[in-house]
């Protein structure tokens, strides 16, 4: 599903970015779990702190000036039409943990996956609620002659 087509305002754009980021992160964490027994495998992670910092700055700008400015970081690049790219990096802590204690490594990855899934579900539900509100507001503004019976 192309989420960028749902963007109607700044807050919606942020929710869409969160959903896209968490989808990408879910794939990476799942790969960290399914590939952990492959020789030479190196776990990856997305720059969660960079991403949340970038969104926090954008929200601050939105509150102050009613505009959304998303700034690129080392691992996150924002493009045109709501697109953005995130570059996975080596997860050094997970790499060390994988070498020392596979069970603990697996537990950490599962916890990351659960946290990420929760973030994704919250953002998706907020987006659903936002879209309902927008649809409802649009229907209320339509003249009676335009309503299909």
C-alpha positions, 0 to 999 in steps of 0.5 A: 500500500502506498501510504504517501497518497494518504498524506493530507497534512503535517501530522499525517505525514509524520504518522506515515513516516513512522509506519514506513520506518517501523515496517523497514525496521521490522524486516531488518529485525526479522532478518537478524533473527532468521539469519543468526545461525548463518556463518559470518552474519552481522546484525543490522539496525536502523538509526532509531535515535536519529529518526525520533530526533528528526521527527521531534525537531519537525514536530517542534517546527510544526508547533511553532510555525505550522510547517513541517521541515524534515532534515536529513541525518547521516543515516536518514534522507528525506526526498520529494513527495514524502519519500525517505530512505533509511540506511541500516547500520551494523548493530555493534551491541547485538553483534557482540551479544550474538558472539557471546550469548545467542539466547540473550541475543534472540531475546533482545531481538524479539523485544525489539520486534515487539516494541517496533510492532507496538509503535507501528500499531499505534501510528497506524491506529492514529492514522486510521483515526485521522483519516476517519476525521478527515473523511467525516469532515469532508462529508459534512462540508459537501452540499446535500445535492452531492451526497449519494443516496 
